[in-house]
Amino acid sequence: MSHLNELVVLRRIHRWSAWFLWASLVCVPVALYGALIYAPTERVMGEVQRVFYFHVGTAFAAFLAFFLVFVAGIAYLWKKVVFWDQLAVASVEAGLVFTTIVLTTGPIWARPVWNTWFPWGDPRVTTTLVLWFIYVAYLVLRSSLPEAERKYKLCAVFGIVGFLDVPIVWMSIRWWRTIHPVVITSSGANLDPPMLHALVAAVVAAGFLIAALILLRAGMRVQARLVEVYSYRLADQRRWGP
């Protein structure tokens, strides 16, 4: 991709990130209202069940981010355009933040309900923790390699293979015995309508928010790359003259 095209891409990233940010500003308050006020209190778990909406919403957003890593990795291997690598690493960073929120809100919900902060051995917990470590390893791999096409190829392959854990996380409560409830089934969601509305609002809000963060971070990376390129050009002009 030429530097002129990268400038065009950067403008498009700023435009789309602004749209997603505005959507987030509308949807996040709606999701908070739905989770904390609109949704009724669960009869057995009580008020702590409200963590469920943030827990599941951020989990879906993390899945979306890692799916973008998968798509961007394939696109880079196909097109050899550095932008796709920048989008992939931005998606990994955002996905890790949201996965950390999932792994944090889970114990807050689990302690009063299951009498344990972290149910070791639970398939959903274990596979999610493995997912977190996979993409931490992705960032470690990136930081250990010099900027070159080989680095981008290795990270693309790593991101594609790492995504295979996402469907395992999703299916873990269906394949193995677990204390996690199966809320969403092929026949629908096992929730009262107000709870389902609150959950949908949380998922949509988290989706818009992570999309905005990914685009903003990708834009920062593209911009930093352009600054570095033009800085080298300016240094060469000063060294050798016009």
C-alpha positions as CSV (number, residue, x, y, z in Angstrom):
1,M,0.0,0.0,0.0
2,S,1.4,3.4,-1.0
3,H,1.6,6.2,1.6
4,L,-1.0,8.1,-0.2
5,N,-3.4,5.2,0.1
6,E,-2.5,4.9,3.8
7,L,-3.6,8.5,4.3
8,V,-6.9,7.7,2.6
9,V,-7.3,4.7,4.9
10,L,-6.5,6.8,7.9
11,R,-9.2,9.3,7.0
12,R,-11.7,6.5,6.6
13,I,-10.7,5.0,10.0
14,H,-11.2,8.4,11.7
15,R,-14.6,8.7,10.1
16,W,-15.8,5.2,11.0
17,S,-14.4,5.4,14.6
18,A,-16.3,8.7,15.1
19,W,-19.5,7.0,14.1
20,F,-18.9,4.0,16.4
21,L,-18.0,6.4,19.3
22,W,-21.3,8.3,18.8
23,A,-23.2,5.0,18.7
24,S,-21.4,4.0,21.9
25,L,-22.3,7.2,23.7
26,V,-26.0,6.4,22.9
27,C,-25.9,2.7,23.6
28,V,-23.7,2.5,26.7
29,P,-26.1,4.6,28.9
30,V,-29.0,2.5,27.5
31,A,-27.2,-0.7,28.4
32,L,-26.5,0.6,31.9
33,Y,-30.1,1.5,32.4
34,G,-31.2,-1.9,31.1
35,A,-28.8,-3.8,33.4
36,L,-29.2,-1.8,36.6
37,I,-32.8,-0.6,36.5
38,Y,-34.9,-2.0,33.7
39,A,-34.1,-5.7,34.2
40,P,-35.8,-7.3,37.2
41,T,-33.9,-8.7,40.1
42,E,-33.2,-12.4,39.6
43,R,-35.2,-14.5,42.3
44,V,-32.3,-16.8,43.3
45,M,-29.1,-14.9,42.8
46,G,-30.4,-11.4,43.6
47,E,-28.7,-8.2,42.7
48,V,-25.3,-9.8,41.9
49,Q,-26.9,-11.3,38.8
50,R,-26.8,-7.9,37.2
51,V,-23.1,-8.5,36.6
52,F,-24.2,-11.1,34.1
53,Y,-25.1,-8.4,31.5
54,F,-21.6,-6.8,31.6
55,H,-19.9,-10.2,31.7
56,V,-21.7,-11.6,28.7
57,G,-21.7,-8.3,26.7
58,T,-17.9,-7.9,27.0
59,A,-17.4,-11.6,26.2
60,F,-19.3,-11.2,22.9
61,A,-17.2,-8.1,22.2
62,A,-14.0,-10.0,22.8
63,F,-15.1,-12.7,20.4
64,L,-15.8,-10.0,17.8
65,A,-12.3,-8.6,18.3
66,F,-10.6,-12.0,17.9
67,F,-12.8,-12.7,14.8
68,L,-11.4,-9.6,13.3
69,V,-7.9,-10.9,14.1
70,F,-8.8,-14.0,12.2
71,V,-10.1,-12.1,9.2
72,A,-7.3,-9.6,9.2
73,G,-4.7,-12.4,9.3
74,I,-6.2,-14.1,6.3
75,A,-6.5,-10.7,4.5
76,Y,-2.8,-10.0,5.1
77,L,-1.6,-13.4,3.9
78,W,-3.7,-12.9,0.8
79,K,-3.0,-9.2,0.0
80,K,0.3,-8.5,1.8
81,V,-1.0,-5.1,2.9
82,V,0.4,-3.9,6.2
83,F,-2.9,-2.2,7.2
84,W,-4.4,-5.7,7.9
85,D,-1.5,-6.4,10.3
86,Q,-2.2,-3.1,12.0
87,L,-5.9,-3.9,12.3
88,A,-5.1,-7.4,13.7
89,V,-2.8,-6.2,16.5
90,A,-5.3,-3.4,17.4
91,S,-8.0,-6.1,17.6
92,V,-5.8,-8.3,19.8
93,E,-5.2,-5.4,22.2
94,A,-8.8,-4.5,22.5
95,G,-9.9,-8.1,22.7
96,L,-7.4,-8.7,25.6
97,V,-8.8,-5.8,27.5
98,F,-12.4,-7.1,27.2
99,T,-11.3,-10.7,28.0
100,T,-9.7,-9.3,31.1
101,I,-13.0,-7.7,32.0
102,V,-14.7,-11.1,31.5
103,L,-12.2,-12.8,33.7
104,T,-12.7,-10.1,36.4
105,T,-16.5,-9.9,36.4
106,G,-16.8,-13.7,36.4
107,P,-15.4,-14.1,39.9
108,I,-17.4,-11.2,41.2
109,W,-20.5,-13.0,40.0
110,A,-19.2,-16.5,41.0
111,R,-18.3,-15.8,44.6
112,P,-21.8,-15.3,46.1
113,V,-23.4,-17.7,43.7
114,W,-21.0,-20.6,43.6
115,N,-19.1,-19.9,46.8
116,T,-15.8,-19.7,44.9
117,W,-13.9,-16.8,43.3
118,F,-12.4,-18.9,40.5
119,P,-13.8,-22.4,39.7
120,W,-10.6,-24.1,38.5
121,G,-11.3,-27.0,36.2
122,D,-14.5,-25.5,34.9
123,P,-14.4,-25.9,31.0
124,R,-15.7,-22.3,30.3
125,V,-13.2,-20.7,32.7
126,T,-10.3,-22.8,31.6
127,T,-10.8,-22.3,27.9
128,T,-11.3,-18.5,28.4
129,L,-8.1,-18.3,30.4
130,V,-6.3,-20.2,27.6
131,L,-7.7,-17.7,25.1
132,W,-6.3,-14.8,27.2
133,F,-2.9,-16.4,27.3
134,I,-2.9,-17.2,23.5
135,Y,-3.3,-13.5,22.7
136,V,-0.9,-12.4,25.3
137,A,1.6,-14.7,23.6
138,Y,0.7,-13.0,20.3
139,L,1.8,-9.6,21.7
140,V,5.0,-11.2,23.2
141,L,5.8,-12.7,19.7
142,R,5.3,-9.3,18.0
143,S,7.6,-7.5,20.5
144,S,10.3,-10.1,20.0
145,L,10.5,-9.7,16.2
146,P,11.9,-6.9,14.0
147,E,9.5,-5.0,11.7
148,A,9.5,-7.0,8.5
149,E,7.3,-9.1,6.3
150,R,8.3,-12.3,8.2
151,K,6.9,-10.8,11.5
152,Y,3.6,-9.9,9.9
153,K,3.3,-13.4,8.4
154,L,4.1,-15.2,11.6
155,C,1.6,-13.0,13.6
156,A,-1.1,-13.5,11.0
157,V,-0.7,-17.3,11.2
158,F,-0.6,-17.1,15.0
159,G,-3.8,-15.0,15.1
160,I,-5.6,-17.3,12.8
161,V,-4.7,-20.4,14.7
162,G,-5.4,-18.7,18.1
163,F,-9.0,-17.9,17.0
164,L,-9.7,-21.7,17.0
165,D,-10.1,-21.4,20.8
166,V,-13.1,-19.0,20.5
167,P,-15.6,-21.7,19.2
168,I,-14.2,-24.0,21.9
169,V,-14.9,-21.4,24.6
170,W,-18.5,-21.0,23.2
171,M,-19.2,-24.7,23.0
172,S,-17.4,-25.7,26.2
173,I,-20.6,-25.5,28.3
174,R,-22.3,-27.8,25.8
175,W,-19.5,-30.3,25.3
176,W,-18.5,-30.8,28.9
177,R,-20.0,-30.8,32.4
178,T,-19.8,-27.2,33.8
179,I,-21.4,-25.0,36.4
180,H,-22.0,-22.3,33.8
181,P,-25.6,-22.1,32.8
182,V,-26.6,-22.5,29.1
183,V,-28.5,-19.3,28.6
184,I,-28.6,-19.1,24.8
185,T,-29.8,-22.3,23.0
186,S,-30.9,-23.2,19.5
187,S,-34.4,-22.5,20.5
188,G,-33.7,-19.1,22.0
189,A,-32.6,-17.5,25.2
190,N,-33.6,-18.9,28.6
191,L,-34.4,-15.4,30.0
192,D,-37.5,-13.4,30.8
193,P,-38.1,-10.7,28.1
194,P,-36.9,-7.7,30.2
195,M,-33.7,-9.6,31.0
196,L,-33.2,-10.5,27.3
197,H,-33.7,-6.9,26.3
198,A,-31.1,-5.8,28.8
199,L,-28.7,-8.5,27.5
200,V,-29.1,-7.5,23.9
201,A,-28.5,-3.8,24.8
202,A,-25.3,-4.8,26.7
203,V,-24.0,-6.9,23.8
204,V,-24.8,-4.1,21.2
205,A,-23.2,-1.4,23.4
206,A,-20.0,-3.5,24.0
207,G,-19.9,-4.2,20.3
208,F,-20.0,-0.6,19.3
209,L,-17.5,0.3,22.0
210,I,-14.9,-2.3,21.1
211,A,-15.3,-1.4,17.3
212,A,-14.5,2.2,18.1
213,L,-11.5,1.3,20.3
214,I,-10.1,-1.1,17.6
215,L,-10.4,1.6,14.9
216,L,-8.9,4.3,17.1
217,R,-6.0,2.0,18.0
218,A,-5.5,0.9,14.3
219,G,-5.6,4.6,13.3
220,M,-2.9,5.4,15.9
221,R,-0.7,2.6,14.5
222,V,-1.2,3.7,10.9
223,Q,-0.4,7.3,11.8
224,A,2.7,6.3,13.7
225,R,3.9,4.3,10.7
226,L,3.4,7.3,8.4
227,V,5.2,9.6,10.8
228,E,8.1,7.2,10.9
229,V,8.3,6.9,7.1
230,Y,8.1,10.7,6.5
231,S,10.7,11.3,9.3
232,Y,13.2,9.0,7.5
233,R,12.5,10.7,4.2
234,L,13.0,14.2,5.8
235,A,16.3,13.0,7.4
236,D,17.5,11.7,4.0
237,Q,16.7,15.0,2.3
238,R,18.6,16.9,4.9
239,R,21.5,14.6,4.6
240,W,21.8,14.5,0.8
241,G,20.2,17.9,0.0
242,P,17.2,18.6,-2.3
